[in-house]
Amino acid sequence: MPRNLPIGNGSMLVAFDGEYRLADFYFPRVGMENHAAARFRFGVWADDALHATDDAPWHRTLEYLRDTLVTDVQLQNDTIGLRIRCYDTVDPDAPVYLRKIVVRNLRGEARDIKLFLHHDFALYGNRIGDTVMFDPVSGGIVQYKVRRCVLVNCDGGVKEYACGRAAAAGGEGTWADAAVGVLSMTAIAQGAVDATIAIPLHLGANGSATAFHWICAGRTDAEVRALDAGVRAEGPAHLLARSGSHWYTWVNKPGLDLSDLPDEIIDFYRRSLLVVATQCDRGGAVIAANDSDITWGHNDHYSYLWMRDAAFVCDAMDRAGFPELTRRFLLLAKEGDQV
Protein backbone atom coordinates (compact mmCIF):
# COMPACT_ATOMS: atom_id res chain seq x y z
CA MET A 1 0.00 0.00 0.00
CA PRO A 2 1.16 3.60 -0.43
CA ARG A 3 2.75 5.74 2.25
CA ASN A 4 0.82 7.46 5.04
CA LEU A 5 0.69 10.74 3.13
CA PRO A 6 1.33 10.57 -0.64
CA ILE A 7 1.02 13.78 -2.67
CA GLY A 8 1.82 14.26 -6.33
CA ASN A 9 0.84 15.47 -9.78
CA GLY A 10 1.62 12.57 -12.14
CA SER A 11 5.28 13.43 -12.68
CA MET A 12 6.39 14.09 -9.10
CA LEU A 13 5.38 11.90 -6.17
CA VAL A 14 6.36 12.83 -2.61
CA ALA A 15 5.41 10.53 0.26
CA PHE A 16 5.76 10.66 4.06
CA ASP A 17 6.01 7.82 6.55
CA GLY A 18 4.13 7.50 9.86
CA GLU A 19 6.64 9.74 11.67
CA TYR A 20 6.15 12.52 9.10
CA ARG A 21 9.53 11.99 7.50
CA LEU A 22 9.80 12.51 3.77
CA ALA A 23 10.57 8.95 2.66
CA ASP A 24 10.03 8.85 -1.12
CA PHE A 25 10.72 11.46 -3.80
CA TYR A 26 9.94 10.26 -7.33
CA PHE A 27 10.67 12.33 -10.44
CA PRO A 28 10.08 12.50 -13.42
CA ARG A 29 8.02 9.27 -13.34
CA VAL A 30 5.69 8.05 -10.61
CA GLY A 31 7.38 4.95 -9.21
CA MET A 32 10.62 5.36 -11.12
CA GLU A 33 13.81 7.01 -9.84
CA ASN A 34 13.26 7.42 -6.13
CA HIS A 35 15.74 10.18 -5.30
CA ALA A 36 15.27 9.93 -1.51
CA ALA A 37 18.28 8.00 -0.21
CA ALA A 38 17.00 7.96 3.37
CA ARG A 39 14.43 9.71 5.55
CA PHE A 40 14.52 13.50 5.43
CA ARG A 41 14.62 14.77 9.04
CA PHE A 42 12.75 17.75 10.47
CA GLY A 43 13.42 19.31 13.85
CA VAL A 44 13.28 22.39 16.05
CA TRP A 45 16.05 24.04 18.06
CA ALA A 46 14.45 25.25 21.28
CA ASP A 47 15.49 25.39 24.93
CA ASP A 48 19.14 24.95 23.84
CA ALA A 49 18.55 21.55 22.25
CA LEU A 50 17.46 19.94 18.99
CA HIS A 51 14.07 18.25 19.05
CA ALA A 52 13.55 16.02 16.02
CA THR A 53 9.84 15.75 15.24
CA ASP A 54 10.09 11.99 14.59
CA ASP A 55 11.21 11.40 18.20
CA ALA A 56 9.29 11.29 21.48
CA PRO A 57 7.63 13.23 23.05
CA TRP A 58 6.14 14.74 19.89
CA HIS A 59 2.49 13.88 19.33
CA ARG A 60 1.75 13.61 15.60
CA THR A 61 -1.55 13.71 13.70
CA LEU A 62 -1.23 13.07 9.96
CA GLU A 63 -4.25 14.03 7.86
CA TYR A 64 -5.21 15.85 4.67
CA LEU A 65 -7.27 18.96 4.17
CA ARG A 66 -10.67 17.65 3.08
CA ASP A 67 -11.01 16.70 -0.61
CA THR A 68 -7.47 17.83 -1.50
CA LEU A 69 -3.92 16.59 -1.91
CA VAL A 70 -2.77 19.10 0.71
CA THR A 71 -1.66 17.54 3.98
CA ASP A 72 -2.75 18.75 7.40
CA VAL A 73 -0.11 17.59 9.88
CA GLN A 74 -0.15 18.59 13.53
CA LEU A 75 2.92 18.16 15.73
CA GLN A 76 2.89 19.05 19.41
CA ASN A 77 5.59 18.89 22.06
CA ASP A 78 4.36 20.05 25.45
CA THR A 79 7.82 19.68 26.98
CA ILE A 80 9.16 22.57 24.92
CA GLY A 81 5.80 24.32 24.55
CA LEU A 82 5.47 24.22 20.78
CA ARG A 83 2.72 23.25 18.38
CA ILE A 84 3.52 22.97 14.66
CA ARG A 85 1.03 22.67 11.83
CA CYS A 86 2.31 21.75 8.36
CA TYR A 87 0.62 21.82 4.98
CA ASP A 88 2.42 19.94 2.20
CA THR A 89 1.51 19.81 -1.48
CA VAL A 90 2.90 19.30 -4.97
CA ASP A 91 2.10 21.94 -7.58
CA PRO A 92 -0.57 20.39 -9.86
CA ASP A 93 1.22 21.77 -12.93
CA ALA A 94 4.94 21.68 -12.14
CA PRO A 95 7.51 19.49 -10.33
CA VAL A 96 7.55 21.61 -7.18
CA TYR A 97 6.99 20.32 -3.65
CA LEU A 98 5.92 22.98 -1.11
CA ARG A 99 5.52 22.97 2.67
CA LYS A 100 3.92 25.65 4.84
CA ILE A 101 5.05 25.50 8.48
CA VAL A 102 3.10 27.35 11.18
CA VAL A 103 4.72 27.31 14.64
CA ARG A 104 2.75 28.35 17.72
CA ASN A 105 4.38 29.28 21.02
CA LEU A 106 2.50 27.70 23.92
CA ARG A 107 4.39 29.76 26.49
CA GLY A 108 3.70 33.22 27.81
CA GLU A 109 7.12 34.64 26.96
CA ALA A 110 8.69 35.54 23.60
CA ARG A 111 11.40 33.23 22.27
CA ASP A 112 13.62 32.58 19.29
CA ILE A 113 13.78 29.13 17.70
CA LYS A 114 15.19 27.51 14.56
CA LEU A 115 13.62 25.02 12.21
CA PHE A 116 16.07 22.46 10.81
CA LEU A 117 15.26 20.67 7.56
CA HIS A 118 17.48 17.83 6.36
CA HIS A 119 17.62 16.65 2.71
CA ASP A 120 19.21 13.32 1.83
CA PHE A 121 18.96 13.01 -1.95
CA ALA A 122 20.63 10.34 -4.04
CA LEU A 123 19.84 11.35 -7.59
CA TYR A 124 18.86 8.52 -9.94
CA GLY A 125 18.47 6.39 -6.80
CA ASN A 126 22.19 5.95 -6.09
CA ARG A 127 24.74 7.88 -4.05
CA ILE A 128 27.54 7.88 -6.61
CA GLY A 129 28.71 11.18 -8.07
CA ASP A 130 26.27 13.74 -6.65
CA THR A 131 27.24 17.36 -6.05
CA VAL A 132 25.43 19.57 -3.54
CA MET A 133 26.16 23.28 -3.14
CA PHE A 134 24.86 26.57 -1.88
CA ASP A 135 23.79 28.70 -4.84
CA PRO A 136 24.19 32.43 -4.11
CA VAL A 137 22.12 33.41 -7.16
CA SER A 138 18.88 31.72 -6.04
CA GLY A 139 19.82 31.72 -2.36
CA GLY A 140 19.02 28.01 -2.23
CA ILE A 141 20.73 24.62 -2.10
CA VAL A 142 21.27 22.89 -5.44
CA GLN A 143 22.08 19.20 -5.91
CA TYR A 144 22.75 17.75 -9.35
CA LYS A 145 23.98 14.75 -11.29
CA VAL A 146 23.87 14.24 -15.08
CA ARG A 147 20.25 15.11 -16.06
CA ARG A 148 18.72 15.40 -12.62
CA CYS A 149 18.73 18.53 -10.47
CA VAL A 150 16.91 19.69 -7.33
CA LEU A 151 16.82 23.13 -5.75
CA VAL A 152 15.85 23.57 -2.09
CA ASN A 153 14.74 27.01 -0.93
CA CYS A 154 12.64 28.92 1.60
CA ASP A 155 11.01 32.32 1.81
CA GLY A 156 13.74 34.92 2.09
CA GLY A 157 16.38 32.47 0.86
CA VAL A 158 18.53 30.05 2.83
CA LYS A 159 20.67 31.98 5.30
CA GLU A 160 22.16 29.07 7.27
CA TYR A 161 23.14 25.74 5.74
CA ALA A 162 25.53 22.81 5.68
CA CYS A 163 26.50 20.75 2.64
CA GLY A 164 28.48 17.62 3.39
CA ARG A 165 29.09 13.91 3.23
CA ALA A 166 26.02 11.80 3.92
CA ALA A 167 25.86 9.51 6.93
CA ALA A 168 25.81 6.49 4.61
CA ALA A 169 29.25 7.51 3.32
CA GLY A 170 30.83 6.86 6.70
CA GLY A 171 30.45 10.36 8.08
CA GLU A 172 27.84 11.69 10.46
CA GLY A 173 25.91 13.62 7.85
CA THR A 174 24.89 17.26 8.09
CA TRP A 175 22.01 16.44 10.44
CA ALA A 176 24.70 16.07 13.12
CA ASP A 177 25.39 19.81 12.74
CA ALA A 178 21.81 20.55 13.72
CA ALA A 179 22.39 18.73 17.01
CA VAL A 180 24.61 21.62 18.14
CA GLY A 181 22.25 24.29 16.86
CA VAL A 182 24.65 25.89 14.38
CA LEU A 183 25.28 24.71 10.81
CA SER A 184 28.78 24.62 9.37
CA MET A 185 28.11 26.86 6.32
CA THR A 186 30.09 24.40 4.19
CA ALA A 187 29.13 25.46 0.68
CA ILE A 188 29.83 22.39 -1.47
CA ALA A 189 30.38 18.63 -1.28
CA GLN A 190 30.68 15.80 -3.81
CA GLY A 191 29.98 12.07 -3.82
CA ALA A 192 27.45 10.67 -1.35
CA VAL A 193 26.10 13.93 0.04
CA ASP A 194 23.31 15.53 2.01
CA ALA A 195 22.37 19.03 3.16
CA THR A 196 20.59 20.70 6.07
CA ILE A 197 19.13 24.19 6.21
CA ALA A 198 17.98 26.30 9.16
CA ILE A 199 15.09 28.76 9.26
CA PRO A 200 15.13 31.11 12.28
CA LEU A 201 11.77 32.23 13.69
CA HIS A 202 10.82 34.72 16.39
CA LEU A 203 7.77 33.78 18.43
CA GLY A 204 5.92 36.32 20.49
CA ALA A 205 4.35 35.37 23.81
CA ASN A 206 1.61 32.86 22.91
CA GLY A 207 2.19 33.94 19.34
CA SER A 208 2.93 32.19 16.06
CA ALA A 209 5.18 32.48 13.02
CA THR A 210 5.02 30.99 9.53
CA ALA A 211 7.69 29.73 7.14
CA PHE A 212 7.57 28.26 3.63
CA HIS A 213 9.98 25.68 2.25
CA TRP A 214 10.04 24.15 -1.24
CA ILE A 215 11.94 21.77 -3.52
CA CYS A 216 12.03 22.16 -7.30
CA ALA A 217 13.05 19.23 -9.52
CA GLY A 218 14.20 19.27 -13.13
CA ARG A 219 16.62 17.93 -15.68
CA THR A 220 18.87 20.98 -15.76
CA ASP A 221 20.07 23.80 -13.57
CA ALA A 222 18.12 26.27 -15.74
CA GLU A 223 14.89 24.34 -15.21
CA VAL A 224 15.04 24.34 -11.42
CA ARG A 225 16.10 27.98 -11.29
CA ALA A 226 13.08 28.92 -13.42
CA LEU A 227 10.77 26.87 -11.19
CA ASP A 228 12.22 28.47 -8.05
CA ALA A 229 11.78 31.93 -9.53
CA GLY A 230 8.19 30.99 -10.37
CA VAL A 231 7.42 30.03 -6.77
CA ARG A 232 8.80 33.32 -5.50
CA ALA A 233 6.96 35.33 -8.17
CA GLU A 234 3.61 33.65 -7.55
CA GLY A 235 4.10 33.50 -3.82
CA PRO A 236 4.16 30.18 -1.94
CA ALA A 237 0.89 30.94 -0.13
CA HIS A 238 -0.89 31.40 -3.45
CA LEU A 239 0.64 28.21 -4.84
CA LEU A 240 -0.65 26.27 -1.82
CA ALA A 241 -4.15 27.72 -2.20
CA ARG A 242 -4.14 27.02 -5.95
CA SER A 243 -3.19 23.39 -5.36
CA GLY A 244 -5.96 22.92 -2.81
CA SER A 245 -8.51 24.49 -5.14
CA HIS A 246 -7.35 22.34 -8.07
CA TRP A 247 -7.78 19.03 -6.25
CA TYR A 248 -11.05 20.04 -4.57
CA THR A 249 -12.51 20.85 -7.99
CA TRP A 250 -11.05 17.68 -9.52
CA VAL A 251 -12.50 15.25 -6.97
CA ASN A 252 -15.92 16.92 -6.66
CA LYS A 253 -17.40 15.93 -10.00
CA PRO A 254 -20.50 17.95 -10.93
CA GLY A 255 -23.69 15.98 -11.29
CA LEU A 256 -22.64 13.17 -8.95
CA ASP A 257 -25.23 12.82 -6.17
CA LEU A 258 -23.81 11.14 -3.07
CA SER A 259 -26.34 12.60 -0.64
CA ASP A 260 -27.72 9.18 0.35
CA LEU A 261 -24.34 8.14 1.75
CA PRO A 262 -22.99 8.93 5.24
CA ASP A 263 -20.42 11.72 5.34
CA GLU A 264 -17.61 9.36 6.41
CA ILE A 265 -18.24 7.15 3.35
CA ILE A 266 -18.24 10.16 1.03
CA ASP A 267 -14.96 11.36 2.56
CA PHE A 268 -13.43 7.89 2.19
CA TYR A 269 -14.60 7.62 -1.42
CA ARG A 270 -13.08 10.96 -2.40
CA ARG A 271 -9.87 10.31 -0.47
CA SER A 272 -9.52 7.01 -2.31
CA LEU A 273 -9.83 8.77 -5.67
CA LEU A 274 -7.16 11.29 -4.69
CA VAL A 275 -4.73 8.64 -3.43
CA VAL A 276 -5.21 6.60 -6.62
CA ALA A 277 -4.40 9.74 -8.63
CA THR A 278 -1.04 10.09 -6.85
CA GLN A 279 -0.06 6.57 -8.02
CA CYS A 280 -0.84 7.26 -11.69
CA ASP A 281 1.89 8.53 -14.00
CA ARG A 282 1.09 11.08 -16.70
CA GLY A 283 2.54 8.66 -19.21
CA GLY A 284 -0.22 6.17 -18.43
CA ALA A 285 1.35 3.80 -15.90
CA VAL A 286 -0.77 2.86 -12.88
CA ILE A 287 1.66 1.78 -10.17
CA ALA A 288 0.85 -0.92 -7.61
CA ALA A 289 2.37 0.89 -4.60
CA ASN A 290 5.21 3.33 -4.08
CA ASP A 291 6.74 2.47 -0.74
CA SER A 292 10.51 1.93 -0.78
CA ASP A 293 10.73 0.23 2.63
CA ILE A 294 10.57 -3.25 1.13
CA THR A 295 13.82 -2.63 -0.77
CA TRP A 296 15.83 -2.73 2.46
CA GLY A 297 15.03 -6.36 3.12
CA HIS A 298 14.16 -7.73 -0.30
CA ASN A 299 16.08 -5.62 -2.84
CA ASP A 300 12.77 -5.09 -4.59
CA HIS A 301 9.67 -2.90 -4.38
CA TYR A 302 6.08 -2.66 -5.56
CA SER A 303 6.62 0.25 -7.96
CA TYR A 304 5.50 -1.89 -10.88
CA LEU A 305 2.86 -1.48 -13.55
CA TRP A 306 0.97 -4.77 -13.46
CA MET A 307 -1.47 -4.78 -16.35
CA ARG A 308 -4.23 -6.77 -14.63
CA ASP A 309 -4.15 -4.66 -11.46
CA ALA A 310 -3.98 -1.43 -13.47
CA ALA A 311 -7.00 -2.54 -15.50
CA PHE A 312 -9.01 -3.03 -12.29
CA VAL A 313 -8.02 0.43 -11.07
CA CYS A 314 -8.79 2.10 -14.39
CA ASP A 315 -12.18 0.39 -14.60
CA ALA A 316 -13.08 1.77 -11.18
CA MET A 317 -11.80 5.26 -12.03
CA ASP A 318 -13.65 5.21 -15.34
CA ARG A 319 -16.90 4.34 -13.57
CA ALA A 320 -16.23 7.14 -11.08
CA GLY A 321 -16.03 9.68 -13.91
CA PHE A 322 -12.27 9.99 -14.45
CA PRO A 323 -11.76 8.61 -17.97
CA GLU A 324 -8.54 10.55 -18.55
CA LEU A 325 -6.60 8.10 -16.34
CA THR A 326 -8.03 5.12 -18.23
CA ARG A 327 -7.34 6.74 -21.60
CA ARG A 328 -3.67 7.30 -20.79
CA PHE A 329 -3.31 3.74 -19.53
CA LEU A 330 -4.92 2.23 -22.64
CA LEU A 331 -2.68 4.29 -24.94
CA LEU A 332 0.37 3.11 -23.01
CA ALA A 333 -0.78 -0.50 -23.14
CA LYS A 334 -1.43 -0.28 -26.90
CA GLU A 335 1.61 1.67 -28.05
CA GLY A 336 4.18 1.53 -25.27
CA ASP A 337 6.15 4.54 -24.09
CA GLN A 338 9.71 5.78 -23.99
CA VAL A 339 11.30 6.92 -20.75
GIFENMO-V16777 format. One record per helix or strand. SS is the DSSP state (A for helix, B for strand). FROM is the first residue (numbers start at 1). LEN is the number of residues. If there is no record, write none. Layout:
BEGIN
{{SS | FROM | LEN} {SS | FROM | LEN}}
END
This chain:
BEGIN
{{B | 5 | 4} {B | 12 | 5} {B | 22 | 8} {B | 32 | 3} {B | 36 | 1} {B | 40 | 1} {B | 42 | 5} {B | 49 | 4} {B | 59 | 6} {B | 71 | 7} {B | 82 | 9} {B | 96 | 10} {B | 111 | 9} {B | 121 | 1} {A | 123 | 3} {B | 130 | 6} {B | 140 | 6} {B | 148 | 7} {B | 160 | 6} {A | 167 | 3} {A | 175 | 4} {B | 188 | 4} {B | 193 | 11} {B | 208 | 11} {A | 221 | 14} {A | 236 | 16} {A | 263 | 16} {B | 280 | 1} {B | 286 | 1} {A | 294 | 5} {A | 307 | 13} {A | 323 | 13}}
END
